[in-house]
Amino acid sequence: MSAGLDTAVLAVAVPVAQPTTDTDTGSDSDNSQSTTELVLSSDTQFDIIHSNHKEMKVNVKIKAPEEIQEGKRESLDLVCVLDVSSSMNGASKLDLCKNTLDFVVSQLSPNDRLSLVTFSNSVQTVQPLTLMDEAGKSKFRQNVKKVSAQGMTNLSGGLLKGVSEIMEQREDGGKPNQIQSVLLLTDGQANVGIKDKDALVDMLRNYSPQDEAEKSKSIGLPFSVFTFGFGSDHNVELLKAVSDCANGVYYFIDDLDKVGNAFGDCLGGLLSIVAQNTTLEISGTNGSSVGTVFTDYPNRKKADSTLVVELGDLYAEEQRNILSSINLKFPPNLFKDAKEDTQMEICQVKLSCINLVTKKPETQSMGICVSVRPHALPMKAAEQKENMTIEIHYNRWETSKTMQEADKMSDNHAMKDQAVDLLDQNIKRLQKLEERSSALSSSSAITAREQCLLSEMQTDLAQCLNTVRNTTPANRMQKKGFMMNKMNKLGRERGNSFSNYSDDEDNADMDDCMMECSSASASLSVPTKKTRSIFETKSKASAKSRASKW
């Protein structure tokens, strides 16, 4: 048996609880759990440990439900914040953005709302949040056509105005829609208003819930912010920090032909959200405590040392893997007279969210257990093998951090060679890990999805290595944007994992890998690949046809 792969064994002391809600489930007693509820499972670093073992890694795996049926999804309130400074005139960027906004309009339903805020020297709400019925769409398209570029870049003013549009009352008198998001599009540096990254992020967080009790539960904004940076002149760190603090994604667009793909990726995700306000709590039991958490998602520890990770929105069929270490401290005399292994719980996991498929709050709990052997009893070599799934996700975290370190090193041109060596060492480490995974028996083998992840990490690192090697002082920001996209994909497992929009033209190997993954097992789900590919394809076609439309 492979280490920690059997969820039923791991949870034998405290099995996975049925989701609880604050409303009566009535007659919902069909076999809908597999398609409407989140699936919670776990892996442990080892199946069996000695009683004096000090630390063990635990991976909690969350899989989102399948996508909501057409016509039943939650409606969207979307604010587009568009840079109209003079630099947007270059390379037809503004016209391309207008064309992409036309695509956004075409994908929205009558119950969705859309707003447009523009910024240059000053900030203007071109159109407040408006229902996207035929009249609303026509008005939006007319307003977009009138937009022109001039002046400087008051990025903070535009972003904060977009945020206030989300927070204010709706002009149509209706309630805010369940899903709310801000899209920020810019090609330049903030040269008017707030220019400091940390100051802007702090100000954004002031828009968190005003109720003190709610504030204490929240780490970031109650809605998402996605940022799109065009070309190599924008402030990469600022846009990445903004998206990170608001459960969004930063998109670096170095090739204008890929604008459609980036927007399709973003909009495809927003239109397939199946869970919101998703939080994961991990607490130690039987003397154990939570140590380090290996994730880029906002997290904190409560007074009782319970770890809280805020995952925000989940797209249809997405997976999240939250890896943490557990500090083990079993009662000293517990195994003194034991003659065999004892199944011990080492932590409790609680998953909470608003399930948009069932339209109800959902909570699941699970105990994670491990077999503990008295220290005096021997352990076979085969019993001491680490779980390969744990190793892969730990290396996913390490790879993201390696990219971050190499990015910072290569900002100093004199350290470029060291950065290349660092990335190369990581590639070799992953190659060895892949060789070991290939040698596993069928009962211990990793999933096809994890095999794809191993391959993709090596591909991403090789691309980062080539980017760093070709970095000059003139293209440093382009390098930084590219690498931050890669870090975000690995660190947060965002929905564009396994179909990175930046590489869709040049990544045929990964497409082949995905096809193999899809056919390897009927139960294997690649995050929202089906839904998001449709949006990406439509958006790309829309971008290519911009000349005829504008």
C-alpha positions in Angstrom: 0.0 0.0 0.0 1.4 3.4 -0.9 2.0 5.9 1.9 -1.2 7.7 2.9 -3.1 7.2 -0.3 -6.1 5.4 1.2 -8.4 8.0 2.6 -10.5 5.4 4.3 -7.5 4.2 6.3 -6.3 7.7 7.2 -9.7 8.7 8.4 -10.6 5.4 10.2 -10.8 7.1 13.6 -12.8 10.0 12.4 -14.3 9.4 9.0 -15.1 12.2 6.6 -18.3 13.9 7.8 -21.3 14.5 5.6 -21.6 18.1 4.7 -23.8 20.1 7.2 -25.8 23.1 6.2 -27.8 25.8 8.1 -31.0 24.8 6.1 -33.0 21.6 5.9 -31.8 19.4 3.0 -35.4 18.1 2.5 -35.5 15.2 0.1 -32.1 15.7 -1.4 -31.1 12.1 -0.8 -30.0 11.1 -4.3 -26.5 10.3 -5.4 -25.6 13.9 -5.9 -22.6 14.0 -3.6 -20.1 13.2 -6.3 -21.2 16.1 -8.5 -22.5 18.8 -6.2 -20.4 18.7 -3.0 -16.7 19.3 -2.5 -14.5 16.2 -2.0 -12.1 16.2 0.8 -9.2 13.7 1.1 -5.7 13.6 2.5 -2.2 12.1 2.2 0.4 11.6 4.9 4.2 11.5 4.4 4.4 8.0 5.9 2.0 5.2 6.5 3.8 4.1 9.6 6.0 6.1 12.0 7.8 5.3 15.2 6.4 6.7 18.4 9.4 9.1 18.8 8.9 10.6 15.3 9.0 14.4 15.6 7.4 15.8 12.4 5.4 14.7 9.4 4.0 16.4 6.4 0.3 16.2 5.6 -1.4 17.1 2.3 -5.1 18.0 2.3 -6.7 17.7 -1.1 -9.9 19.6 -2.0 -11.7 19.0 -5.2 -14.5 21.3 -6.3 -17.8 20.0 -7.7 -18.6 19.8 -11.4 -19.6 22.9 -13.2 -23.1 24.4 -12.8 -25.5 23.6 -15.6 -26.1 26.2 -18.3 -28.6 28.7 -17.1 -28.2 27.9 -13.4 -24.9 29.6 -12.6 -24.8 32.5 -10.2 -24.9 36.0 -11.7 -21.8 38.2 -11.9 -21.1 41.9 -11.0 -17.9 42.8 -13.0 -16.1 46.1 -13.1 -13.5 46.7 -15.8 -10.9 49.3 -14.9 -9.1 50.4 -18.0 -5.9 52.4 -18.4 -6.5 55.2 -21.0 -3.2 57.0 -20.5 -1.4 58.1 -23.7 0.8 55.0 -23.8 -2.2 52.8 -24.5 -2.3 54.2 -28.0 0.8 52.3 -28.9 0.6 48.9 -30.7 -3.2 49.3 -30.9 -3.4 48.2 -27.2 -6.5 50.3 -26.5 -8.3 49.1 -29.6 -7.5 45.5 -28.6 -8.8 46.1 -25.1 -12.0 47.6 -26.5 -12.4 44.5 -28.7 -11.9 42.2 -25.7 -14.5 44.2 -23.7 -16.9 43.5 -26.6 -16.2 39.8 -26.1 -16.9 40.1 -22.4 -20.2 41.8 -23.1 -21.2 39.0 -25.5 -20.6 36.3 -22.8 -22.8 37.9 -20.1 -26.4 37.1 -19.4 -29.2 39.6 -18.6 -28.8 39.1 -14.8 -25.1 39.9 -15.0 -23.9 43.5 -14.4 -20.9 45.2 -16.1 -19.2 48.5 -15.3 -16.4 50.5 -17.0 -14.0 52.8 -15.1 -11.2 54.6 -17.0 -8.2 56.3 -15.6 -5.4 58.6 -16.9 -4.7 61.9 -15.1 -8.2 61.6 -13.7 -10.7 58.8 -13.0 -14.1 58.5 -14.7 -16.9 56.0 -14.2 -17.9 55.7 -17.8 -20.8 53.3 -16.9 -21.9 52.1 -13.5 -22.8 48.5 -12.9 -25.6 47.9 -15.5 -27.6 44.8 -16.1 -26.5 43.2 -19.4 -29.9 42.9 -21.1 -30.0 44.0 -24.7 -30.3 47.7 -23.7 -27.5 47.5 -21.2 -25.2 45.8 -23.7 -25.9 48.3 -26.4 -25.2 51.2 -24.0 -21.9 49.7 -22.8 -20.7 49.1 -26.4 -21.5 52.7 -27.3 -19.6 54.0 -24.2 -16.6 51.8 -25.0 -16.4 53.2 -28.5 -16.1 56.7 -27.1 -13.1 56.0 -25.0 -9.8 57.6 -26.1 -6.3 57.6 -24.6 -4.4 60.6 -23.2 -2.6 61.8 -20.1 -0.7 60.0 -17.3 -1.4 56.9 -15.2 -3.5 57.3 -12.0 -3.6 53.6 -11.4 -4.5 53.7 -7.7 -7.4 56.1 -8.4 -8.8 53.9 -11.1 -8.5 50.7 -9.0 -10.0 52.2 -5.9 -12.9 53.7 -7.9 -13.5 50.2 -9.4 -13.5 48.8 -5.9 -16.0 51.4 -4.7 -18.3 50.5 -7.6 -18.5 47.0 -6.3 -19.1 48.1 -2.8 -21.8 50.7 -3.5 -25.6 50.2 -4.0 -26.7 49.1 -7.4 -28.4 51.8 -9.5 -31.1 49.4 -10.6 -32.1 48.9 -7.0 -31.3 45.2 -7.0 -29.1 43.2 -4.6 -25.4 42.7 -5.5 -24.8 39.5 -7.4 -23.2 36.6 -5.6 -20.0 36.7 -7.7 -18.2 40.1 -7.8 -14.9 40.9 -9.4 -12.7 43.8 -10.6 -10.5 43.5 -13.7 -7.6 46.0 -13.9 -5.9 46.6 -17.3 -2.8 48.7 -17.6 0.5 49.0 -19.6 2.4 51.5 -17.5 3.8 52.6 -14.2 1.7 54.5 -11.6 2.9 58.1 -11.9 -0.1 59.8 -10.3 -1.8 59.0 -7.0 -0.5 56.2 -4.8 2.6 54.7 -6.3 3.9 52.5 -3.5 2.9 48.8 -3.7 2.5 48.3 0.1 0.5 51.5 0.6 -1.9 50.5 -2.2 -2.4 47.0 -0.9 -3.0 48.3 2.7 -5.6 50.7 1.3 -7.3 47.9 -0.6 -7.6 45.9 2.6 -9.5 48.8 4.2 -12.3 47.8 1.9 -12.7 44.6 3.8 -15.9 44.1 5.8 -16.5 47.0 8.2 -18.0 44.8 10.9 -15.2 44.1 13.4 -16.4 40.5 13.9 -16.2 39.9 10.1 -12.9 41.7 9.8 -11.4 39.3 12.3 -12.4 36.4 10.1 -11.2 37.9 6.8 -7.7 38.4 5.5 -8.3 40.0 2.1 -11.1 41.6 0.1 -14.6 40.1 -0.1 -14.3 39.9 -3.9 -11.6 39.1 -6.4 -9.3 41.5 -8.3 -7.6 40.3 -11.5 -4.7 42.4 -13.0 -3.5 42.4 -16.6 -0.1 44.0 -17.4 0.6 44.8 -21.0 4.2 44.9 -22.3 7.4 45.3 -20.3 6.9 48.8 -18.8 4.2 48.2 -16.1 4.9 47.6 -12.4 4.9 43.8 -12.1 5.3 43.7 -8.4 2.4 46.1 -7.8 0.0 44.2 -10.0 1.0 40.9 -8.6 0.6 42.2 -5.0 -2.9 43.6 -5.8 -4.1 40.3 -7.3 -2.6 38.3 -4.5 -4.4 40.3 -1.8 -7.7 39.8 -3.5 -7.7 36.1 -4.5 -7.1 37.0 -8.2 -4.5 36.2 -10.8 -1.9 38.5 -12.3 -1.6 38.1 -16.1 1.6 39.2 -17.8 0.8 39.8 -21.5 4.1 40.2 -23.4 2.4 39.3 -26.8 -0.7 41.2 -27.7 -2.0 38.2 -29.6 -2.5 36.5 -26.2 -4.8 39.2 -24.8 -7.8 37.0 -25.8 -6.4 33.9 -24.1 -5.8 35.8 -20.9 -9.3 37.3 -20.8 -10.8 33.9 -21.7 -8.9 32.3 -18.9 -10.1 34.9 -16.4 -13.7 35.1 -17.6 -14.1 31.4 -18.1 -13.1 30.9 -14.4 -15.5 33.6 -13.1 -18.4 32.1 -15.0 -17.6 28.6 -13.6 -17.2 29.5 -9.8 -18.8 26.7 -7.8 -17.7 27.6 -4.3 -17.0 30.9 -2.5 -15.5 32.0 0.8 -13.7 28.7 1.0 -11.6 28.2 4.1 -9.6 25.3 5.4 -8.8 24.8 9.1 -6.1 22.4 10.4 -5.6 21.7 14.1 -3.4 19.3 15.8 -4.8 16.5 18.0 -3.3 14.1 20.6 -0.6 16.5 21.6 0.4 17.4 18.0 0.4 20.9 16.6 0.5 22.5 13.1 3.9 23.6 12.0 4.7 25.2 8.7 2.2 25.6 5.9 3.5 25.4 2.3 1.1 27.6 0.4 0.8 31.1 -1.2 -2.8 31.4 0.0 -3.5 33.9 2.8 -3.2 32.1 6.1 -3.1 32.8 9.8 -3.1 31.0 13.1 -5.8 31.4 15.8 -5.1 31.8 19.4 -5.5 28.0 19.9 -2.8 27.5 17.1 -5.4 26.3 14.5 -4.2 27.1 11.1 -6.7 28.9 8.8 -6.1 29.0 5.1 -8.3 31.2 2.9 -8.8 29.7 -0.5 -11.5 32.1 -1.8 -13.3 31.1 -4.9 -13.0 27.6 -6.5 -13.7 27.0 -10.1 -15.5 23.9 -11.4 -13.5 20.7 -10.9 -10.5 22.5 -9.6 -8.2 20.9 -7.1 -6.3 22.5 -4.2 -3.5 20.8 -2.3 -2.6 22.4 1.0 0.6 20.9 2.4 1.6 21.5 6.0 3.9 20.0 8.6 2.6 18.5 11.8 4.7 18.6 14.9 4.2 15.3 16.7 4.2 15.0 20.5 2.4 11.9 21.6 1.9 11.3 25.4 5.2 9.8 26.6 3.8 6.6 28.1 1.1 5.9 25.6 3.0 3.2 23.7 5.1 2.0 26.6 3.6 -1.5 26.7 2.3 -1.6 23.1 3.2 -4.7 21.1 1.8 -3.6 17.7 0.9 -0.6 15.7 -1.7 1.8 17.0 -3.8 4.0 14.7 -3.5 7.6 16.0 -5.2 10.8 14.9 -2.6 13.6 14.5 -4.8 16.4 13.2 -8.4 17.5 12.4 -9.4 19.2 9.1 -12.4 21.4 8.6 -13.5 22.7 5.2 -16.1 25.5 4.9 -17.6 27.3 1.9 -20.7 28.6 0.2 -21.6 25.9 -2.3 -23.0 27.7 -5.4 -24.2 24.4 -6.9 -26.4 23.5 -3.9 -26.8 27.2 -3.0 -26.1 26.3 0.7 -23.3 26.6 3.2 -21.2 23.5 3.3 -18.9 22.2 6.0 -16.9 19.0 6.0 -14.6 17.6 8.7 -12.0 14.9 8.7 -9.5 13.3 11.0 -6.1 12.4 9.6 -4.5 9.4 11.2 -1.3 7.5 11.0 -0.1 4.1 12.3 2.3 4.5 15.2 4.8 1.7 16.1 6.5 1.5 19.5 10.1 2.7 19.1 11.5 -0.6 20.3 9.9 -2.5 17.4 11.8 -2.6 14.1 10.6 -1.1 10.8 11.2 -2.5 7.3 12.8 -0.4 4.7 9.7 -0.5 2.5 7.7 0.9 5.4 9.9 3.9 5.7 9.3 5.1 2.1 7.9 8.6 1.7 4.6 9.2 0.0 5.4 10.4 -3.6 2.4 12.7 -3.7 3.7 14.6 -0.7 7.1 14.9 -2.3 5.6 16.2 -5.5 3.6 18.9 -3.8 6.5 19.9 -1.6 8.6 20.2 -4.7 5.8 22.3 -6.3 6.2 24.7 -3.4 10.0 24.5 -3.6 10.0 25.1 -7.3 7.9 28.3 -6.9 10.3 29.6 -4.3 13.3 28.7 -6.5 11.7 30.8 -9.3 11.2 33.7 -6.9 14.8 33.5 -5.7 16.2 33.2 -9.2 14.1 36.2 -10.3 15.5 38.4 -7.5 19.0 37.2 -8.2 18.8 37.9 -11.9 17.6 41.5 -11.3 21.4 42.0 -10.6 22.9 41.3 -14.0 26.2 40.2 -12.2 24.3 37.3 -10.5 22.6 36.0 -13.7 24.8 32.9 -13.9 24.1 32.0 -10.3 20.3 32.3 -11.0 20.7 30.0 -14.0 22.6 27.4 -11.9 19.9 27.5 -9.2 17.1 26.8 -11.8 19.2 24.1 -13.4 19.7 22.4 -10.0 16.0 22.4 -9.4 15.4 20.8 -12.8 17.8 18.0 -12.1 16.2 17.4 -8.7 12.8 17.0 -10.4 14.3 14.7 -13.0 15.5 12.4 -10.3 12.0 12.6 -8.7 10.4 11.7 -12.0 12.8 8.7 -12.4 11.8 7.5 -8.9 8.1 7.9 -9.6 8.4 5.9 -12.9 10.0 3.0 -11.0 7.1 2.7 -8.5 4.9 -0.3 -8.6 1.3 0.1 -9.9 0.0 0.0 -6.3 2.3 2.9 -5.3 2.1 4.9 -8.5 1.2 8.6 -8.5 -1.9 9.8 -10.4 -1.7 10.9 -14.0 -2.5 14.4 -12.8 0.6 14.4 -10.6 2.7 13.0 -13.3 1.6 15.9 -15.5 2.5 18.3 -12.7 6.0 16.8 -12.5 6.5 17.3 -16.3 5.1 20.8 -16.3 7.3 21.9 -13.5 10.3 20.9 -15.5 9.0 22.6 -18.6 8.3 25.8 -16.6 11.7 25.8 -15.0 13.4 25.3 -18.4 11.5 28.2 -19.8 12.4 30.4 -16.8 16.1 29.3 -17.2 16.1 30.4 -20.8 14.3 33.6 -19.9 16.9 34.4 -17.2 19.8 33.5 -19.5 18.5 36.0 -22.1 17.8 38.7 -19.6 19.3 42.2 -20.2 18.8 45.4 -18.2 16.4 46.5 -21.0 14.1 43.4 -20.7 14.3 42.8 -17.0 10.6 43.6 -16.3 9.5 41.3 -19.1 11.5 38.5 -17.4 10.0 39.4 -14.1 6.4 39.3 -15.4 6.9 35.9 -17.1 8.4 34.3 -14.0 5.7 35.7 -11.7 3.1 34.1 -13.9 4.9 30.8 -13.4 5.2 31.3 -9.7 1.5 32.1 -9.4 0.5 29.0 -11.3 2.5 26.7 -9.1 2.1 28.3 -5.8 -1.6 28.9 -5.9 -2.7 26.1 -8.3 -4.9 28.6 -10.1 -7.3 27.3 -12.7 -4.8 27.9 -15.6 -2.6 25.2 -14.3 -1.9 22.6 -17.0 -3.1 25.0 -19.7 -0.9 28.1 -19.2 -2.2 30.7 -21.5 1.2 32.2 -21.9 2.6 29.1 -23.6 -0.4 27.8 -25.6 1.3 28.2 -28.9 4.6 26.6 -27.9 3.6 23.9 -25.4 2.4 21.0 -27.6 4.1 18.6 -25.3 2.0 19.6 -22.4 -1.2 19.4 -24.6 -0.2 15.8 -25.4 0.4 15.2 -21.7 -3.0 16.5 -20.8 -4.6 14.2 -23.4 -2.8 11.3 -21.8 -4.0 12.4 -18.4 -7.6 12.8 -19.5 -7.7 9.2 -20.9 -5.7 7.6 -18.1 -8.6 7.5 -15.7 -12.3 8.4 -16.0 -12.1 9.8 -12.5 -9.2 12.2 -13.3 -10.3 15.8 -13.6 -8.1 18.5 -15.0 -9.2 21.8 -13.5 -12.0 23.3 -15.7 -10.1 22.5 -18.9 -13.3 21.9 -20.8 -15.1 25.0 -19.8 -12.1 27.3 -19.8 -10.9 26.2 -23.2 -14.2 27.2 -24.8 -13.9 30.7 -23.4 -10.2 31.0 -24.4 -11.0 29.9 -27.9 -13.8 32.4 -28.3 -11.8 35.2 -26.8 -8.8 34.5 -29.0 -11.0 34.6 -32.1 -12.5 37.8 -30.9 -9.0 39.4 -30.4 -7.9 38.3 -33.9 -11.0 39.9 -35.5 -10.4 43.3 -33.8 -9.3 45.0 -37.1 -12.7 44.3 -38.7 -14.7 45.2 -35.7 -13.0 48.5 -34.7 
